[in-house]
Amino acid sequence: QILHHCHLPNVHMLGLRAAVMFLALSPAQAFMSSSARSSRFQLRQFTASVTTSTGSVTEAASSEASPGDKPAPPSLPSMEELVGLCKRRGFIFPSSEIYNGFNGFYDYGPLGVELKQNIKQNWWRNFVHGREDMVGIDTSIIANPAIWEASGHVAGFSDPMVDCKGSKLRFRADQLLFAKVTLEDGEVLGYLCMQEPEFETEATFAKAADSMKRKAKKQGKAVVGPIKELVEASEAELLLIPSPATGVPGDLTEPRDFNLMFQTQVGALEGSSSSAYLRPETAQGIFVNFKNVKEVARTKVPFGIAQIGKAFRNEITPRNFIFRSREFEQMEIEYFIAPGDEVWPAQHAAWLESMRSWLVGIGLREDLMGYEVHADDKLAHYARACTDVSFTFPFGEQELLGVAARGNFDLTAHAKASGKNLEFFDEQTKEKFVPHVIEPSCGVDRLFLALLTSAYCEDEVGGEKRTVLKFHPSMAPIKVAVLPLVKNKPELVEKARGLFEKLQKRYNVAWDVSGAIGRRYRRMDEVGTPFCVTVDFESLEDECVTVRERDTTEQTRVPIEDLFAAPLETDRRVLRMFEKLQKRYNVAWDVSGAIGRRYRRMDEVGTPYCVTVDFESLEDECVTVRDRDTTEQTRVPIEDLFALLSKQIDGF
């Protein structure tokens, strides 16, 4: 049961000042969102104890950490640490490494492909399988080039580029910042130009200006003028601005547009008639299939079409590891809605919140997330609004996921270019219209990097430093590792192997027999495996194994038969009860520690009622309701629970 929550649906915990505390004695219910990290009392999303078939709680002392010990809160890792871990443990490799690599391209290793697959499957399960108004599609990477002409990509999908005459390097002009530097008396020292710093742009420029003043052997304070993007520089300023590569003023060319689409040839003959493009986004494949999907899926507005697939952009300066690469994967939704300014704002806000909640649910740190609303003058000409969910990476705060209100530009453009009718007929109003679109779009690779950043932690266990990836169990590349205590005892290895093969039918499981048990634990910590199952000599006699939890390092003795228990129907019943309570109250969830300890935690934050689901609940359809002030516990039929709480909390 302790493993069962690895694949259950996400439930987002509301946390503080809960009106009701929902407790499940069985750790099989431990499928909570990692949004618990932001709660002040930090409800644990993993359990360190197991309910046996008798309903009692068994706790085993760990040689690594005493009960209740918590590792230090995770800090932001450096890019060097993340890149090193990815290469060392097989998450990501440089593409074509034996040929010295290929800039802007990366290969995902054995663990990386598992994490990436978990991201995509979870997204699809939540936003396609989990909704009645969504369908999926998978369109081709190369399509008729007329699509890209109609969408505006051929004419306008470009970035401003500048060349350095001295070094022959190229830069994106909108990623170069410049500023004029003067002394307090107005004397001009010169200009500074640099690629956009990771953090504290003003402080970085101030430090560089002070260095410029010292080199010029000037007295007084160096004053930095307005910091601007290079695309805003005048012709006169370009002659005075130094190249960040050579430091020579006037070494940069004037910015010019550089089309980001990869061009290729289709067929045996080469020429303009055979030219095509690798798609720079997945969205257009959805738009040109709108008519097909509408007819075969029998959908009605509002509805959405989702797609996960590769896209390609010939980035001028790919950088920051997999954050900005030339080949990447997108998860996009085009959600078609009725026209009208009274419709899209609510849909836009709903999708933004839905996406943000999902990000929190799969393990992103809320303290590293933010919002960026695009100003009107920064929007695409067809967009009504666009809001990004940003994330603070080791190199700074950047866009992670965007939700845009695109209007009806795309369908209108393709209808005009193709001559096909892409209108929708509303049977209720008897009106025809071209649907407008809300587009939630997320890069798989950027989210991969954000999950690594959120999960990375360094702490001390038993006086030794360890590196651990605290992935949400649903995201962990390896769900559980099976470790026979020794490898030279055939009967022990045979029992462990049987357990391993049984677990393989359900999870991605690792087998490790090499080295001391502590060293094997560390290896699993470093790749984010949430549970290790150790088979020892006692296992041959008592049919129990030791389950070690990654984050707390606590170890619990568990009967093998309980390890596989998965009461799915019970899980659904408890989940429905929890979600029903959420619709009325602020509800918290706790599965960590002895039941008495959980009561105390809720007492300390003022939660008036705790609802406990135990093994008797499976038979009598009742739960135990505990009152905070009197500590009295009352057995209540589930069907009467909502009336009781309504009377006690709402007064009616």
N, C-alpha and C positions, 0 to 999 in steps of 0.2 A: 504493500500500500504506500510505502514511503516514496516509491518511484512513480506512482500513478499520475501525479499532477504534471508530469513533463509534457503532456500533450493535450491537456484540457483547455477549454476556451478561456480567454482573458476575462477577468473580472476586475474592475478598477476600484480600489479601496478609497473611500472618502476620508477616513482617518479621524482627525481631531474633533473633540467635543461630540462624539457620537451619541445619538439618542439611544441606540441599541447596539450591544456588542454581540456578534454572532460567533459562536464557538463550536467547532467540530472536534470531537474527541479523536476522530480518526485522521491521521496525517495524510491519508489519501485525498483529503479535501484541500491540501495546501497548494492551490493553483493561483494564489493571489498575485496581483500586479506588483512590480518592484517600485511602484510609486510610493510604497511604504517608506522608502528611504528619506522622503522629504517630511515625514511626520516627526514631530518632536519626540514622541515616545517610541518611534521606530519599531513598529510591529514587524516581526520577522516573516519573511515569505518562505522560509524553509523551516522544517521541524527538526528538533534534535532528540525527539523521543518517539516511541512507537506504542500505540495502543494494542495490547494483546487481545486474544479472543475472549478473555474474561473481562475486559474493560479496564483493567488496571494499567498504569503507566509505568514502564520500565525505563530507568535511566542508567547509563553506564558511564563511569568516570573516564575521562580522556587523559592520556599521558601528555597531550599537547596543550590543552587549554582547560582551565577549570570551568565548571558550569557558570553561565552568565557572562563570561569574558567576551568582549566584542573587539574585533580588530579595529585599528584606527580608521577613521573615515578616509575614503579614497581621495588621493590628490590627483591633479592633472598630470599625466605622464608627458614626457618629451617625445617628439617625433622619432628621435634616435632610438628610444626605448621601444616604441611601438613597431618601428620598421625592423629592428633587431629581433624582436620576439616573433614577428610574422615570418621572417626568413628562417629563424632557428627552429621553430616548431611547425613549419609547414602550412602556414596560413596563406602567404603570398610570396611568389618569387618574381624577380625581374624577368620579363619575357626575353627569350633568346639569350639567356645568360651566358651560355658557352661561347656565344659569338659577341660577347661584351655588351649584351643587352640591346634594347631598342626603345628610345625615349618615348614616354607616353603610353606604354603598353605593359601590362602585368598579367601573370599567370596565377591562378588560384590553386594552391596545393591541396593535399588530402583533407586537412581540417578547414581550410578556407572554403572549399567547395561545399562542405557540410553546413557551415555557418550561413553561407550565401543561400543555400537551398532552404534552410530553416526560415530565413527572412522572407523569401518569396512565398513559401507555402503558408506561412502565418498570415501574410498580407492577403493572399488569395482566399484563404479560409474565412478571414474576417470580412472582407469587402466584396467578395463575389458569392461564395457559398453561404455566408452569413446574412445575405440580404435577398429579398424577393425581387427587388427592382434592378438587379445587376446581372449581366451576362459577360462572358469572356470571349476573346478573339486572339488569334495569333497571325499577324500579317507578315508579308515578305519583307526582307531587308532591302532588296532592290525592287523598285517599282517603276512604272511608267514615268519618265522625267517630266511629263506634263503636270503631274501632281505637284512637283516642287516649283514649277513656274506659276501655277495657280495660287499656291499658298504663299508666294512671295519669297521663298527661300533662295531661288536662283538670283534674284535681283538684290535681296536685302539681308540675307543671313550671313553677316560678316562682323568682324571685330576690327577696330582701328589698330594698325600696325605701324611701327617705326623701325628703321634700321640704324645700327651704329656703324658709321663709315669706317671707324678705326678697327673695331674688333670683329666686324661682320656679323655680330649677333643681332637677333630680332627680339622686340619686346611688344607686348600689348600696350598701346598708348594709354588706355584707361586704367592700367595697373601701375603706371609710373606717376609719381607725385613730385611736384616741384614747388619751391617757394623762394622768394627774394629775401636776402639777408642784409640788414643794414645795422649800423651802430645807432646809438640813441640820438646822436647829433644829425642823423640823416645820411651819413656817408655810406655808400653802397659797397658791401664786401663781395657780393656775387650772388650766385644762385645755387641752390641745392636741388638734386634730383636723385630719387631712389625708388626702388620697387616698394610697393605698399607694405609697410612693416606689419609684423604679426600682431603686436600689441602697442598701445601707447604711442600713436603716431606723432602727436605734438611733442612728447618728451624725446622721442628719437630725433626729430628735427632740431629741437633745442640743443641736444648734445652735439649733433653734427655742426650746428652753427657756432657753438662755443669752440669746437676744434678748428673751424675755419678762421675764427678770430685770432686764436693763438698762433696759427701758422702765418697769418698776416702780420703778427706782432703788433696788434692793435690793443688799445686800452678801452675800458668801458664795457657795456653790456651789448651782446649781440641780440638783435631783435628779428624774429622770424615773421615774415609777412604771411598773408593768407596762403594756406596750403591748397593747391589745386591739382586736378588731373592734367596730364600733359596735353590731352585733347583740347583743353581750354587755353593753351598758350598761343600768343600771337606770333606772327612771323618774326618780329623783332626780338621777342623773348626767346624763340627757338635758337637764335644765333648766340645767346648768352647762357643758355641752359647746358650744363655739362652732361655727357653720357654717363650713366651709372656703371658702364663697363670700362671706360677709359679715363673718365674725369675731365675730358677735353670739351670746353664749350663749343657748341655748334656742330658736334659730331653726330647728332641725331637728325634724321630726315624728317620731313613733314609727315604727319600721320596720313595713312591711306587705308582704304577698306580692303580687307582680306577675307574672301569667301571661305567659310569653314567646312564646306561639304567636300567629301572625298569623291572624286570623279573616277569612273571606270568605263570599260568598253564591254558591250554585250554582243555576242555573236562572233563570227569569224572575220568580219570586215571591220576595219577601224575607220572612224570618221564621225562627223557631227551627228549623223543619223543614228549611230550606234552608241552614243554617249549616254551614260546613266550615272546615278549617284547612290552611294550607300546612305541609307536614311539617317538624317541628323537628329530625328526624334521619332517616337512611336505614334504620336498623336494622329498624324495625317492618314495612316493606315486605318485608323478607327473612323475618321470622318468619311473617307471614300467608301467605306462599307456600311455606312449608316442605313442606307436604303435596304441592303441585303438583310442586315440584322433585324431591322424593324419588321420586315415581312415574315421572316422564318421564325423569329422568336415571339412574334405576336405581342410585342411590348407596347406600352402606352406611356406617353410623357406624363410625369418625369420617370426616366429610367437611365441607366448608365451602361457603358461598355468599357471593360477593363482589359488591359494588355500588359504583359511583362515581356521585354525583349531588348536585344542589343541595339545600340545606336552608335554613330561614329561622327566625330567632329575633329577636324584637322587643327587642333589648338595651336596657336602661335607659340605659347610658352607653357606646356604642361608642367604642373608643379604640385607640390604638397602631396606626394605619393599618389594614392588612388583617388584623391579628392577631385583632381582635374586631370583626366587622362584622355587619350584620343579614341579609345574604345571603352564603352561603359554600358551599363544595363539600367533600364528605366522600368518603373512600375507606375503606369498612368491610367487614369480614369477620365473619360469624357462623359459627364452627367448632363443629359439633355433635359431642359426645363422650358416651360412656357415663357414667351417674351413678356416684357413689362418690368418697369423699375420697382414695382412692388413685390416681385417674385425673387429676383436673384440675390438681394442682400441676405435674406434669411437662409437660403440654400448655401450661399458662400460661407456664412458664419457656422452653419451646421457641419459642413464638410471640414472646415478648419478645426473645429473642436473635436470632431471624430478622428481626424488624422493625428492630432496632438495626443489625444487619449491613447490611441493605439501605440504611438511611440513610447509613451510612458509605460504602457502595459508590457512591452517586450524588453524593457530594462534600461531605457535611456535615463540619464540623470536629469531630473527636473531643474536642478540648480544651474545646469549648463545650457538650458533651453530658453529661447526668447521669441519674440515676434518682431517682424520688420514689415511695416506697411509701406508699399510703394507709393511715392508721391505722384500726383497726377501728371507732372511733367516727365516722370520716369517710366510711365506705363507705355506698353505697346499701343499703337494708334487704334487698335480695335478693342482693347481691353477696357472693361468697366472698373475693375479693381483687381489687385493682386496682393496677397499677404504671404510672407514667407515665415515658416518656422525655422528659426536660426539655431545654431548649436556652436558652442565654444570649443573648437578643436585646439590642439596644442599650438597651432599657428594662428589662432585668432577666431573671432566669431564670423561664421559664414552661413550662407543659405544651405539648409538641409532638405527642406520640403516646401513646395509652393502650392498655393491654392489660388487659381485665377478665375475671374469671371470674364470669359472670352467673347461674350456677345454671340452673334450669329455669323461672324466674319467667315469662318472656315467653310461652313456648309454653303453659304451664299456664294463664295468664291468658286468652290468646286461645282456647284450647280451651273454657274455662268460659263465656266470653262468647258464642262463636259456636255452641257445641254440637257442634262438629266434633272428631273424634278426631285428635289430633296425636301419637299415640304411634308409636314405632318398634319393629318386630318383629325381634328378632335370631334369624336362622335357626339359628345354631350353638347358642345356649343355650336357644332356644325361649321366650325371655322378651320381654315387652313393657315398654317404659319410655319416659318423656318425656326426650329427650336434654337434657343440660346444654350450656352454651355458653361458649366462649372468644371474646371479641370484641376483635380488634385494630382500632383506629379512628384515623385520621389525617386532619387537615384539610389539604386541598390548598393553601389560601391561606396557612396558617401555615407549611407546608413551603416554599412559594414564598418567603416572607420569610426563612426560615432559610437557604435556599440562597443568596439574595442576600447575607445577612450573612456567610456562610462564604466566598463567592467574592470579595467586595469587597476590593480592595487598592489602596494607593497606593505607588508607588515612583518611582525616577528612572531614566531611560534617556537616555544621552547628555547628562546634565546638566539634562534637563527632567523636570518632574514629570508622571507619567501616572496615570490612573485605569484600573484593569483589573479585569474580572470573571473570576476564574479558575474558571469552571464546569468540571465534568467534561464531556468531549466529548459524552457521551450526553445531557446536560442542556442544552447550549448551544443557544440559539434559532437561531442561524446556525452551521452547521458549518464552512463555508469561504467566503471571499470571493475572487472573481476580479478582479484589478486589472491592466488594460493599463497599461503604463508611461506612455504618452501617449494622448490621445484624438483627435489630429489626423492619425494615420497609418492609413488604411483597412485596409491589410494586417495591421497589428498588432491593431487592434480586431476584425477579422474572425476572426483566429486565437483571440483571447481569448474572443470570443463563442461560437465553436464549443466551446471547452473548458467555458465556463459552462453551455451548454445540455446538454452531456453529463453534467456533474456534477449538474445539476438533476434528472435522472432518479433520483438516488439520495439526495440530501441537500437540505436547505434552504440555498440558496446566495445570497450577495449579490453584486451587480454595482456597482462604484464606479469612476467615471472622473474624479471631480471633485477637484481640488486636488493638491498635491504628494504623492508616495508615502508620505512619513513621516506626513503628516496623515491619510491614509487608514488607515494602520496604527493610529493612535491611535483613530480612530473605531471600528474593529473591536475593539480592546482594550477599549474602554469598554462594549461590548455583549456581550463574552465570546466572540467568535469564535475558536476554537482555532487555525485555520490561515488564512493568506492566501497565495494563489497569484498570483505576479506574472509576467505575460507581457511580455518585453522584446524588443529588436531581435535579440539572440542567439538567442531562441526561434525566429525565422524560419529560422535556419540549422542549429542543433543539435537542434531538437525537444525542448528542455529548458525547464523553468520553475523559478522560484525559490519554494520553499516556506518561509514564515516562520512560526515557532512563537510563539504568543502569550506564554507564560510566560517563556521564556528569551530571546525576541526573536532567536534564532539563525536564520540563513537557510541553506538547503541547496538545491543545484542538483539537480533530479530530472528524469529522462527522463519525458516525458508518458505513455508507455506504462506506466511503473511506477506512475504516479500512480493509475491505475485498477485496477491488479492487485489481485485479491481472492480468493486461494486459500482458499475457504471450507472445503473438505474438509481442507486442511492445518491450518487454524485449529482445526477440531474435534478433529483428531488430537492436536495439541499441547495443547489445552485438556484433553482426557481424560487425557493423560499427567500434566499438572500436578496435576489434581484427584486422580488416583490416588496420587501422591506425597504430597499433602496429608493423605490419610487415615492415613498412617503417620508422617510427619515434619513438623516446622516448616519450611516451604518459602518461599523468597523469590522474587521475580520482578524482573528488571531488563532494560529495553530502551534505556536512555539512555547514549549515548556509545560510543566505540570499545570493542571487546571486551576489549582489554587493560586499559583503565581500569575496566571492570566487574569483571574478575578482581581488580584491586587493592582495589576497595571491599570485596569479599567476603573477601579475605585479612585486611583490617584489622579485620573483625568476627569472624574466626575460623571462617568457613564452610568445612568440610572438603572439600566437593565442589561443582563447578560442572558443570551439564549444558548443553551448547550444541547447539542445533538449527540446522543450516545448510542450504544448498541441496542438498547431497549427501544429506541426510536424507530428502528427498522421493523419492529414487531408491533408496537402499540400505537404508532403514529402520534406520539407525544414528544414534547421537548421539556427541558427543565428551564424555568425562568427564575433567575436570581435577582433579588432586590438589593440595590446598593446599600441603602441606609440600614436595613434590618438584617441583611445577609440571608434572609429566608429564601428557601428554594421551593418552588411550586411546580408540580407536574401539570402541564397544560396540553390538551389536544391541539395539534397543529392547526386544525380548522378554526379553533377558538383564539389562536395566538393574536391575530390581527385585531380582533375586537377588543381583547384585553389591553393591548398596547395602545390602541386608539383611546380607550377610556382613561388609562393612566397618564398618557403623555399629552393627548389633545384635550382631554376633559369631556369627551362625548363618545 
